[in-house]
Amino acid sequence: MTAAGEPTGRELTAPRDRERQADVTASRSRLPVSVVAVSAAFGVLVVAAAYTAGRLGQAGTSWADRTYWAGQLLILAPVAARMLSRRSLSGNETVTLVVVLTVAEYLVKVCYSPAAFTYADELMHWRTATDIIQTGHLFTPNNLLPVSPYYPGLEEVTTALAAVTGLSVYVSGLIVAGIAHLLFVSILFVLFRYVSGSHRVAGVALLLYASESLFSSFDSMFVYQTLALPFFGLTVLATYRLAAPRATGHRAGWFTVAVLSAGATVVTHHVTSYLLVATLELVTLGALLARDRRLAAWASVLALVSAAAFGAWLVFVAPSTVGYLEPVIQGALQAFRGLLPGGHHPAPSPASAANGPLENQALAATAVLIMSVLVPVGWWQAWRRYRHQPWVVAFAIGAVSWYVIVAVRLFVTNGSELAGRASTFVFLPAGFIAALAVIRLTDNSLRWLVIRAGLRRAPLVIAGAVAAALALVLNGLVNGWPPYWERLPGPYQVAGAERSVGPEQIASAGWALAVLGPGQRFATDEGDLPVLGSYGDQDTVGDDGPLYTSPTLTPAAAQLIRAQSIGFVLVDLRLSEMLPASGQYFPVDPGLGTYKHPLPRAGLAKFNRLPGVARIYDAGNIVVYDLRGAAFYGS
Amino acid sequence: MGRSQADVAATALVAVLACVAAAAGAPGPVMTVLGVALFAAPGYLLGQLLTGSRTAGLERVAVMTALALVVPILGGLLLNVAGVPLHRPGWLGLLAGMTLAADTALFARRRAARAGRADRTATRVPATGIQAVPAGSAVPGSGVPGSGVPGSAVPGLPAADLAAPGGPRPGRPTTGWHLVVFAVAIVVAAAAVGLAATGAARQSQAHFTQLWLSPQRPGAHTLSMGVTNDEGSATSYRLVLRRGGQVIGTWNLTLGDGRTWQRQVPYTGKQVVAAGLYRQPDLTHPYRYVSVGPGSGAGGS
């Protein structure tokens, strides 16, 4: 065993030799990688056609939905089939398959909103980037996501690219997010390739990683985590390279790379930088268990460097991060306490649209079952063949987190969202360990079974593996983003996600910024909030439902206005015409998932009758009221 | 200057050209090409300086790309601390300065490495190919010391294997036929994005007109009144302004799509000022309505 965890001797070279032998002896595939690329490109085209149909009013039809999934299958099925096929696959071909999958899914994301950012989180970072361009300085307050300006890495890169090329923030952001996403996947491939010694294991691990629910959405959007991930990966890769026994004389360069990438992680995203430290500690633990002192030393040194960097950033630059993350952490801890014996279970959440249709839940259950079976098989494989390999030991320990997020998903209130957000990091070790299982199952055990049975069932076995992989990846798409109720772009939806971003919202927000100035305290609804906070740069209030639901201004609503210093109310009259697509009219909404009828019109129109309230803007559907002259505002 | 320094010269040229083009107000496409090249240059050079030829294929590209992204992040922080505005001159200065500095360092390192090789040749150190280069010394052409392991820093794996992630170990050359197929894939993917963009542009959206009447700050003695036409075509309106119920102004407006009409209206704060916008030919029902003033509510429907 080497210091870097690279296997020596019979124990690990044997499977690699077998793989290489299989590569040499296996016949060439009738499905060249170039054809897979064309299939994926046509898949993107079919998805784009489905999106266009949705925009032309067919978003609710089953044929448009089926067209979307046909396009996705054109992308996914050939990649999975070629990756899992036992026919010859070179390193370059494996890389190409991974790149084709990543790029195709990113283009699908681009096709969803090809003209401007529409996802709420993307709008938040668009605001920060726009502020940097307008002011020329970092750390300009962002009312929509106050912590964003203190982690400006994404916006710095985007504004720098926009400045030197003359491209718009949107186009620059698409380029930066796309490159960052592909870069992260590439770095993971290199790392998995080094650790396993097999490009096939690395490819399958990436295929499984692509099944995490945020792979095609949150990890490739214009959000800070997207850019932080490749720096996270590069720091870990540099750790591997630093610990290589023949790296003497090379280490200064790799150490510099590690420090620079760790620093960039810290400046770009808070959670990723914390998880970088945790990952390096996990590698240290794996190295200690495998008695690899050199790797343990380098990993712990880089963990200390990363911890010092984010500690300093937290104290001197971004102390508000604590307040931002505290509610999330407390909520998670409270939910976990509820799982313990004698713990208090929080009140169950009302039925939410996020729970999805039965078939989506069935697919999610299937995917959980597949991964839950694969991980123990991977552990067994790791124990048999890799137990002295520190990186595999670290991944095996990290893969335990898979069962933690399964428990969170099953038993914690709103656990699906928490589990989904964690899956970006949980699938790193879990995907690798599961890949060991997949390779074992498709190569050795099944080959043995086939030989023993005297049957030629290898194609069936491979088909089963491909079907399982497709179930995993499709689950990531079905239960990822966009939600099923906004799978296709289309006409305006009340309190939706990206379909709530329309010209009237953008025009109203632009008017608010131009006429009222930035930073006014605004009450608004779920669908209008991201637009008003980003394009309008207004300080929006999330828990303002009581202002809209009652036909009269109740004392509680007046108290809310005073307590929150709400100077303006944006009323979207369509709240009285449609049920909320997301299940909630307001960001903080006690009525989540319980609405049977749209909001009463009288609740929205009451501001016309309130003394001292000025109706200052009217665009038809959207009306803005100025509360600052009313008696209840200041009293 | 030998071939080994061609990249140094090219990146330096990109840095200079980008600055000159920006100063001269070059057309957008020119700035886009030069800007992308300038954006990538520091990453390439830092990658050469820090890891050199010890990485190959996909790993090398990944490291260089990541370093190219690191430069504006950490460099932007330094500019901000130094009080340099993060506008085009600041970013150009950072990227061009970083490129030229890295060029200088790489140039000097390669010259030193070449001189070292010449010394070893003069002292008749046997050169038996790349395996004879001791760890910690340079691989010819890389300019980076410590490249004693050709393509591999990790034992236990053949060098060819380690170069494999994206590297030159296909074992199966890409034929012209495959290249054509890949080109088709790129064209189809571009068509897909074009189709999506066209669909988004043609998506039927509800058309609307904006009317506003607002004090631009509390206690102001004027109101900003305006109309913006977003109906998708030229539209004719009648705008009626009332103070205390009395008509004080009427305007017949015809606005093209996307056009705005604005006025400042005196405002004392003692009387209700209201504006009704009628979309011609219907002069009976107000199309839009706004109202500012003390006393009773704003009105409207």
Interface residues (C-beta under 8 A of the other chain):
Chain A: T2 A4 E6 P7 T8 L12 T13 R28 P32 V33 S34 V35 A37 V38 A40 A41 F42 V44 L45 V47 A48 A49 Y51 T52 R55 L56 G57 S88 S90 G91 N92 E93 V95 V103 A104 L107 V110 C111 Y112 S113 P114 A115 I132 I133 G136 H137 L138 F139 P152 G153 E156 V157 T159 A160 L161 A163 V164 T165 G166 L167 V176 I179 A180 L183 S186 I187 F189 V190 R193 Y194 G197 H199 A202 L227 P230 F231 L234 L237 R241 A244 P245 R246 A247 T248 G249 H250 G253 W254 T256 V257 L260 S261 G263 A264 V267 T268 P489 P491 Y492 G502 P503 E504 A507 S508 W511 V515 L516 G517 A605 F607 N608 R609 L610 P611 G612 V613 A614 R615 I616 Y617 D618 A619 G620 N621 V623 Y625 D626 R628 G629
Chain B: A18 A22 G28 M31 T32 L34 G35 V36 L38 F39 L49 L50 T51 G52 R54 L58 E59 V61 A62 V63 T65 A66 L67 L69 V70 P72 I73 L74 G76 L77 N80 P85 L86 H87 R88 G90 W91 L92 L94 L95 A135 G136 V144 P145 G146 S147 G148 V149 A153 V154 P155 G156 L157 D161 L162 A164 P165 G166 G167 R169 P170 G171 R172 W177 H178 L179 V181 F182 V184 A185 I186 V187 V188 A189 A191 A192 V193 L195 A196 A197 T198 G199 A200 A201 R202 Q203 S204 Q205 A206 F208 T209 Q210 L211 W212 L213 S214 P215 Q216 R217 P218 S224 G226 T228 D230 L277 R288 Y289 V290 S291 V292 G293 P294 G295 S296 G297 A298 G299 G300 S301
